[in-house]
Each structure stands twice: as structure tokens, then as C-alpha cells.
């Protein structure tokens, strides 16, 4: 996880716009810091995909690691924002954050 609260964006593989399909990816998260990483969670940053993870809002103690599977589904009709159309060709991008 690096420094407290920071994360790196993770990109998924190939997907086509206009199809309701799921893409899943397995991540191994590790706390290499000196303090506990609290409320570790993933966020999908393109706003074009619904996201579900098999484990969210967990704690990683220093030196601890955990494997998490994240699945994303394209927002076919868009999201809750006025500009969301669901037609973006972007792949899902995740960032993992903690407190």
C-alpha cells in the first residue's frame, strides 16, 4: 500500500462498450508501512463501472497482506450523474485507499 492512505490505479483487461459483461481481477495488498492501514477499500475511478469486492473496509497491520477479488460491470445505462451515458470505452480503473 505504500504510504498511509495512498494507492496506485490498477487497470483491467479488455472489455467492449455496450455489452453487460463482468471483468474480475485478483489483487494482493500488502502494508509495508509502520502503521496499521485502516478501512482499506477499492474505488472505481472512471465512473463507468459498478464494482463489487469480496472484501472491503478491512485493516492491514504492518507487514500483513491480503488477497482481494474485485469484479466490475459496465454501467450499461450510465450512472447517477447527468453526464453518465454508459457508452465510455474506458476500462475499469481501481485505486485502493486507506485511512
Secondary structure, 3 states (H helix, E strand, C coil): CCCCCCCCEEECCCCCCCCCCEEEEEEEEECCCCCCEEEEEEEECCCCEEEEECCCCEEECCCCEEEEEEEEEECCCCCCCCCCCCCCCCCCEEEEECC
